[in-house]
Amino acid sequence: MEYITDGEGAAPRLDQTHPSRRQLDTLFDQVLHALRTMASLGLVHGDLSPYNALVAGTTTSVPRLVIIDVPQMVDLAANPHASDFLRHDCATMAGWFTAKGRPVDADELFADVIGYAW
């Protein structure tokens, strides 16, 4: 277990932040890397959202994304609903980034990430 700090206190949830365009790009790259990594390990978060991601260093140009609430992760191969969970994770994160000004196509994100599973 790790205490995730933002310098002065607990790191905020991604949903509570107001990142610059540059920070949005950095954060999205980290989300993409995390989704790809989980898929390559045969795992799906299952409830990935801006509420289950913390951002350390919100005042820096390179914030660090920390995904939380991982105990419910599911096996991509064993769980018959895993691809639906992954599609939901991708749609949720794509929607948040798009709303913040960094357009992300949920279907393209899903296609990219699912490719890492096999």
Beta strands, then each sheet from edge to edge (+ up, - down):
strand 1: 43-44
strand 2: 53-56
strand 3: 64-67
strand 4: 74-75
sheet 1: 1+ 4-
sheet 2: 2+ 3-
end
